[in-house]
Amino acid sequence: MSFILTTRNNSIGTIVLNRPEKRNSFSAAMLGELIAALNGFRNDGTRVLVIRAEAGAPVWSAGLDIAELPTPGQDPLSYAHPIEVALRSIQHLSAPVIAMVEGGVWGAACDLCLTCDILIGAPSATFAITPAKIGVPYNSSGILHFLNVAGVRVAKEMFFTAAPIGAERALEVGILNRLVPAADLERATYEMAARIAENSPLAISVIKEQLRLLAGSFPLSPETFEKIQSLREKAYDSADYREGTVSFFERRKPVFTGK
């Protein structure tokens, strides 16, 4: 079974997440298909791309498949990790990417949604960034996505509590561009896609790249970069990281010690 389904209607492409038995959690195989699908839309005349789950899905995506997290001592979110490659593929796609969201969006899936250019959600949409629940130190590029979209205070709340925020709050803080009734979600999403597709694809691709470069124009000194990497290594080589993953599979609340 394909974990990613693709269609194209005129100049509007669609990617459907298709791993419902695992709540669309991102395995390496699924991410490989997602990257291939994104690359397939790169030069085929697609002017807008929609990423969605199956209609009515209670969970849009549960984020990374925890069963595939590396053992302690290895960076769980390295530059070469497939989720990072997928996020960069979305950013570098010249066509705007719209996330059509209903249901829960957790962990790395929340990062993926924020990496998309536009989010349109139904009232059932919730967003939670959950690395602290399993002792995972998030990477700097992912944190920057949240800072650029929601600001530092909302980013701190979401990362520190790991609690979901609902659709109305997501609209209020700027995560969602639009909140529409579930019955209107597909129509509203593809109406916006069609409106975008009528405009100059060259101008839009240039503006998208300008926005990407400007949003990421925060230079770090070599010392700061090394300090961040050292802090992250301390976390992913810890007993807390081990406890977070073990407790998940044992279906119990983790007991973190800060060591």
C-alpha positions as a Markdown table, in Angstrom:
| # | Residue | x | y | z |
|---|---|---|---|---|
| 1 | Met | 0.0 | 0.0 | 0.0 |
| 2 | Ser | 1.2 | 3.5 | -0.8 |
| 3 | Phe | 1.6 | 5.7 | 2.2 |
| 4 | Ile | 1.3 | 8.8 | 0.0 |
| 5 | Leu | -1.4 | 9.3 | -2.7 |
| 6 | Thr | -1.1 | 12.0 | -5.3 |
| 7 | Thr | -3.4 | 13.6 | -7.9 |
| 8 | Arg | -3.3 | 16.6 | -10.1 |
| 9 | Asn | -6.3 | 18.6 | -11.5 |
| 10 | Asn | -5.1 | 21.1 | -14.0 |
| 11 | Ser | -2.4 | 23.1 | -12.2 |
| 12 | Ile | -3.4 | 22.1 | -8.7 |
| 13 | Gly | -1.7 | 19.1 | -7.1 |
| 14 | Thr | -2.8 | 17.1 | -4.1 |
| 15 | Ile | -0.9 | 14.9 | -1.7 |
| 16 | Val | -3.0 | 12.7 | 0.7 |
| 17 | Leu | -1.4 | 11.2 | 3.8 |
| 18 | Asn | -2.4 | 7.5 | 3.7 |
| 19 | Arg | -1.3 | 5.6 | 6.7 |
| 20 | Pro | -4.5 | 5.6 | 8.7 |
| 21 | Glu | -3.8 | 2.5 | 10.7 |
| 22 | Lys | -0.8 | 4.3 | 12.3 |
| 23 | Arg | -2.6 | 7.7 | 12.5 |
| 24 | Asn | -0.5 | 8.9 | 9.5 |
| 25 | Ser | 2.7 | 8.8 | 11.7 |
| 26 | Phe | 5.8 | 9.4 | 9.6 |
| 27 | Ser | 7.9 | 6.3 | 9.1 |
| 28 | Ala | 11.1 | 6.5 | 7.0 |
| 29 | Ala | 9.2 | 4.7 | 4.2 |
| 30 | Met | 6.3 | 7.1 | 4.3 |
| 31 | Leu | 8.7 | 10.1 | 4.4 |
| 32 | Gly | 10.6 | 8.7 | 1.4 |
| 33 | Glu | 7.3 | 8.6 | -0.5 |
| 34 | Leu | 6.4 | 12.1 | 0.6 |
| 35 | Ile | 9.8 | 13.4 | -0.6 |
| 36 | Ala | 9.4 | 11.6 | -3.9 |
| 37 | Ala | 5.9 | 13.1 | -4.4 |
| 38 | Leu | 7.1 | 16.6 | -3.6 |
| 39 | Asn | 9.9 | 16.2 | -6.1 |
| 40 | Gly | 7.4 | 14.9 | -8.6 |
| 41 | Phe | 5.4 | 18.1 | -8.4 |
| 42 | Arg | 8.5 | 20.3 | -8.8 |
| 43 | Asn | 8.7 | 20.7 | -12.6 |
| 44 | Asp | 5.4 | 19.4 | -13.9 |
| 45 | Gly | 3.5 | 22.8 | -14.2 |
| 46 | Thr | 1.9 | 22.5 | -10.7 |
| 47 | Arg | 1.1 | 26.0 | -9.5 |
| 48 | Val | -0.3 | 25.1 | -6.1 |
| 49 | Leu | 0.0 | 22.0 | -3.9 |
| 50 | Val | -2.4 | 20.8 | -1.2 |
| 51 | Ile | -1.3 | 18.4 | 1.5 |
| 52 | Arg | -4.1 | 16.8 | 3.4 |
| 53 | Ala | -5.3 | 13.6 | 5.2 |
| 54 | Glu | -8.2 | 11.5 | 4.2 |
| 55 | Ala | -11.5 | 13.3 | 4.6 |
| 56 | Gly | -12.8 | 13.1 | 8.2 |
| 57 | Ala | -9.6 | 11.7 | 9.7 |
| 58 | Pro | -9.5 | 12.2 | 13.5 |
| 59 | Val | -5.8 | 12.6 | 13.3 |
| 60 | Trp | -4.1 | 14.5 | 10.5 |
| 61 | Ser | -0.8 | 13.0 | 11.5 |
| 62 | Ala | 0.7 | 11.8 | 14.7 |
| 63 | Gly | 4.2 | 13.0 | 13.7 |
| 64 | Leu | 7.3 | 10.9 | 13.6 |
| 65 | Asp | 6.9 | 7.1 | 14.1 |
| 66 | Ile | 8.4 | 6.8 | 17.6 |
| 67 | Ala | 9.3 | 3.2 | 16.9 |
| 68 | Glu | 12.0 | 4.5 | 14.5 |
| 69 | Leu | 13.6 | 7.0 | 16.8 |
| 70 | Pro | 17.3 | 6.3 | 17.2 |
| 71 | Thr | 18.9 | 5.1 | 20.4 |
| 72 | Pro | 20.2 | 7.6 | 22.9 |
| 73 | Gly | 23.5 | 9.1 | 21.8 |
| 74 | Gln | 22.3 | 9.8 | 18.3 |
| 75 | Asp | 20.7 | 13.0 | 17.1 |
| 76 | Pro | 17.0 | 12.2 | 16.5 |
| 77 | Leu | 16.5 | 15.2 | 14.2 |
| 78 | Ser | 19.7 | 15.5 | 12.2 |
| 79 | Tyr | 20.0 | 17.6 | 9.1 |
| 80 | Ala | 19.8 | 14.4 | 6.9 |
| 81 | His | 16.8 | 13.0 | 8.7 |
| 82 | Pro | 13.9 | 12.3 | 6.2 |
| 83 | Ile | 11.6 | 14.7 | 8.0 |
| 84 | Glu | 14.1 | 17.5 | 7.6 |
| 85 | Val | 14.5 | 16.7 | 3.9 |
| 86 | Ala | 10.7 | 16.7 | 3.5 |
| 87 | Leu | 10.5 | 20.1 | 5.2 |
| 88 | Arg | 13.2 | 21.6 | 3.0 |
| 89 | Ser | 11.5 | 20.1 | 0.0 |
| 90 | Ile | 8.3 | 22.0 | 0.9 |
| 91 | Gln | 10.2 | 25.2 | 1.5 |
| 92 | His | 12.1 | 25.0 | -1.8 |
| 93 | Leu | 9.1 | 24.0 | -3.9 |
| 94 | Ser | 8.4 | 27.0 | -6.1 |
| 95 | Ala | 4.6 | 26.4 | -5.9 |
| 96 | Pro | 2.8 | 27.5 | -2.7 |
| 97 | Val | 1.9 | 24.6 | -0.4 |
| 98 | Ile | -1.5 | 24.7 | 1.4 |
| 99 | Ala | -2.1 | 22.4 | 4.4 |
| 100 | Met | -5.8 | 21.4 | 4.6 |
| 101 | Val | -6.2 | 20.3 | 8.2 |
| 102 | Glu | -8.8 | 18.5 | 10.3 |
| 103 | Gly | -8.1 | 16.4 | 13.3 |
| 104 | Gly | -5.0 | 16.3 | 15.5 |
| 105 | Val | -1.6 | 17.4 | 14.3 |
| 106 | Trp | 1.2 | 16.3 | 16.6 |
| 107 | Gly | 4.9 | 16.6 | 16.9 |
| 108 | Ala | 6.8 | 16.8 | 13.6 |
| 109 | Ala | 3.5 | 16.9 | 11.7 |
| 110 | Cys | 2.9 | 20.3 | 13.5 |
| 111 | Asp | 6.3 | 21.4 | 12.2 |
| 112 | Leu | 5.4 | 20.2 | 8.7 |
| 113 | Cys | 2.1 | 22.2 | 8.8 |
| 114 | Leu | 3.9 | 25.3 | 9.9 |
| 115 | Thr | 6.4 | 24.8 | 7.1 |
| 116 | Cys | 3.6 | 24.9 | 4.5 |
| 117 | Asp | 2.8 | 28.4 | 3.2 |
| 118 | Ile | -0.9 | 28.5 | 4.1 |
| 119 | Leu | -3.0 | 26.5 | 6.6 |
| 120 | Ile | -6.8 | 26.2 | 6.3 |
| 121 | Gly | -8.4 | 24.2 | 9.1 |
| 122 | Ala | -11.7 | 22.8 | 10.3 |
| 123 | Pro | -12.9 | 23.2 | 13.9 |
| 124 | Ser | -11.6 | 19.7 | 14.8 |
| 125 | Ala | -8.0 | 20.8 | 14.0 |
| 126 | Thr | -5.6 | 20.8 | 17.0 |
| 127 | Phe | -1.9 | 21.4 | 17.1 |
| 128 | Ala | 0.6 | 20.0 | 19.6 |
| 129 | Ile | 4.4 | 20.0 | 19.5 |
| 130 | Thr | 5.3 | 17.1 | 21.8 |
| 131 | Pro | 9.1 | 16.5 | 22.0 |
| 132 | Ala | 9.2 | 17.3 | 25.7 |
| 133 | Lys | 6.9 | 14.4 | 26.3 |
| 134 | Ile | 9.5 | 11.9 | 25.2 |
| 135 | Gly | 12.7 | 13.8 | 26.1 |
| 136 | Val | 13.6 | 14.8 | 22.5 |
| 137 | Pro | 15.5 | 18.1 | 22.1 |
| 138 | Tyr | 14.1 | 19.8 | 19.1 |
| 139 | Asn | 16.4 | 21.2 | 16.4 |
| 140 | Ser | 16.9 | 24.9 | 15.7 |
| 141 | Ser | 15.4 | 25.0 | 12.3 |
| 142 | Gly | 12.1 | 23.5 | 13.7 |
| 143 | Ile | 12.0 | 26.0 | 16.5 |
| 144 | Leu | 12.6 | 28.8 | 14.1 |
| 145 | His | 9.5 | 27.7 | 12.1 |
| 146 | Phe | 7.4 | 28.2 | 15.2 |
| 147 | Leu | 9.0 | 31.6 | 16.1 |
| 148 | Asn | 8.3 | 32.9 | 12.6 |
| 149 | Val | 4.7 | 31.8 | 12.6 |
| 150 | Ala | 3.5 | 32.1 | 16.2 |
| 151 | Gly | 6.0 | 34.2 | 18.0 |
| 152 | Val | 8.3 | 33.4 | 21.0 |
| 153 | Arg | 5.6 | 33.3 | 23.7 |
| 154 | Val | 3.3 | 30.9 | 21.9 |
| 155 | Ala | 6.3 | 28.8 | 20.9 |
| 156 | Lys | 7.4 | 28.6 | 24.5 |
| 157 | Glu | 3.9 | 27.6 | 25.7 |
| 158 | Met | 3.6 | 24.9 | 23.0 |
| 159 | Phe | 7.1 | 23.4 | 23.5 |
| 160 | Phe | 7.1 | 23.6 | 27.3 |
| 161 | Thr | 3.5 | 22.2 | 27.9 |
| 162 | Ala | 3.3 | 19.8 | 24.9 |
| 163 | Ala | -0.4 | 20.5 | 25.2 |
| 164 | Pro | -2.6 | 20.9 | 22.1 |
| 165 | Ile | -4.2 | 24.2 | 21.1 |
| 166 | Gly | -7.5 | 24.2 | 19.4 |
| 167 | Ala | -8.5 | 25.6 | 16.1 |
| 168 | Glu | -9.8 | 28.9 | 17.3 |
| 169 | Arg | -6.6 | 29.6 | 19.3 |
| 170 | Ala | -4.6 | 28.5 | 16.3 |
| 171 | Leu | -6.4 | 31.1 | 14.2 |
| 172 | Glu | -5.9 | 33.7 | 16.9 |
| 173 | Val | -2.1 | 33.2 | 17.1 |
| 174 | Gly | -1.6 | 33.0 | 13.4 |
| 175 | Ile | -1.0 | 29.3 | 12.9 |
| 176 | Leu | -4.2 | 29.0 | 10.8 |
| 177 | Asn | -4.9 | 31.4 | 8.0 |
| 178 | Arg | -8.5 | 30.5 | 7.9 |
| 179 | Leu | -10.9 | 28.4 | 10.0 |
| 180 | Val | -13.9 | 27.1 | 8.2 |
| 181 | Pro | -16.7 | 24.6 | 9.0 |
| 182 | Ala | -15.8 | 21.0 | 8.3 |
| 183 | Ala | -18.4 | 20.8 | 5.5 |
| 184 | Asp | -16.7 | 23.7 | 3.7 |
| 185 | Leu | -13.1 | 22.7 | 4.3 |
| 186 | Glu | -12.4 | 21.1 | 0.9 |
| 187 | Arg | -14.3 | 23.8 | -1.0 |
| 188 | Ala | -12.5 | 26.7 | 0.8 |
| 189 | Thr | -9.1 | 25.1 | 0.3 |
| 190 | Tyr | -9.4 | 24.4 | -3.4 |
| 191 | Glu | -11.0 | 27.8 | -4.0 |
| 192 | Met | -8.0 | 29.5 | -2.5 |
| 193 | Ala | -5.7 | 27.2 | -4.5 |
| 194 | Ala | -7.6 | 28.1 | -7.7 |
| 195 | Arg | -7.3 | 31.8 | -6.9 |
| 196 | Ile | -3.5 | 31.4 | -6.4 |
| 197 | Ala | -3.1 | 29.4 | -9.6 |
| 198 | Glu | -4.6 | 32.3 | -11.6 |
| 199 | Asn | -1.7 | 34.6 | -10.7 |
| 200 | Ser | 1.8 | 34.7 | -12.1 |
| 201 | Pro | 3.7 | 31.5 | -11.1 |
| 202 | Leu | 7.0 | 33.2 | -11.6 |
| 203 | Ala | 6.2 | 36.2 | -9.4 |
| 204 | Ile | 4.8 | 33.9 | -6.7 |
| 205 | Ser | 7.9 | 31.6 | -6.8 |
| 206 | Val | 10.2 | 34.6 | -6.4 |
| 207 | Ile | 8.1 | 36.1 | -3.6 |
| 208 | Lys | 8.0 | 32.7 | -1.8 |
| 209 | Glu | 11.8 | 32.4 | -2.0 |
| 210 | Gln | 12.2 | 36.0 | -0.8 |
| 211 | Leu | 10.0 | 35.3 | 2.2 |
| 212 | Arg | 11.9 | 32.1 | 3.0 |
| 213 | Leu | 15.3 | 33.9 | 2.9 |
| 214 | Leu | 14.1 | 36.8 | 4.9 |
| 215 | Ala | 12.4 | 34.6 | 7.5 |
| 216 | Gly | 15.6 | 32.7 | 8.0 |
| 217 | Ser | 18.0 | 35.7 | 8.0 |
| 218 | Phe | 19.1 | 35.3 | 11.6 |
| 219 | Pro | 22.9 | 34.8 | 11.5 |
| 220 | Leu | 24.4 | 32.7 | 14.3 |
| 221 | Ser | 28.0 | 32.9 | 15.3 |
| 222 | Pro | 30.0 | 29.7 | 15.2 |
| 223 | Glu | 30.2 | 29.8 | 19.0 |
| 224 | Thr | 26.4 | 30.0 | 19.3 |
| 225 | Phe | 25.9 | 27.1 | 16.8 |
| 226 | Glu | 28.3 | 24.9 | 18.7 |
| 227 | Lys | 26.6 | 25.7 | 22.0 |
| 228 | Ile | 23.2 | 24.8 | 20.6 |
| 229 | Gln | 24.6 | 21.5 | 19.3 |
| 230 | Ser | 26.2 | 20.8 | 22.7 |
| 231 | Leu | 22.9 | 21.5 | 24.5 |
| 232 | Arg | 21.0 | 19.2 | 22.2 |
| 233 | Glu | 23.5 | 16.4 | 22.5 |
| 234 | Lys | 23.2 | 16.6 | 26.3 |
| 235 | Ala | 19.5 | 15.9 | 26.0 |
| 236 | Tyr | 19.5 | 13.2 | 23.4 |
| 237 | Asp | 22.3 | 11.3 | 25.2 |
| 238 | Ser | 20.3 | 11.4 | 28.5 |
| 239 | Ala | 18.4 | 9.0 | 30.7 |
| 240 | Asp | 15.3 | 11.2 | 30.2 |
| 241 | Tyr | 15.4 | 10.5 | 26.4 |
| 242 | Arg | 15.7 | 6.8 | 27.1 |
| 243 | Glu | 12.8 | 7.0 | 29.7 |
| 244 | Gly | 10.6 | 9.0 | 27.3 |
| 245 | Thr | 10.7 | 6.3 | 24.5 |
| 246 | Val | 10.5 | 3.3 | 26.9 |
| 247 | Ser | 7.5 | 4.8 | 28.7 |
| 248 | Phe | 5.7 | 5.4 | 25.4 |
| 249 | Phe | 5.9 | 1.8 | 24.4 |
| 250 | Glu | 5.0 | 0.6 | 28.0 |
| 251 | Arg | 2.0 | 2.9 | 27.8 |
| 252 | Arg | 2.8 | 4.7 | 31.1 |
| 253 | Lys | 3.5 | 8.2 | 32.2 |
| 254 | Pro | 7.2 | 8.9 | 32.0 |
| 255 | Val | 9.2 | 9.6 | 35.1 |
| 256 | Phe | 11.8 | 12.2 | 34.2 |
| 257 | Thr | 14.7 | 13.0 | 36.4 |
| 258 | Gly | 16.5 | 15.7 | 34.4 |
| 259 | Lys | 19.5 | 13.5 | 33.9 |
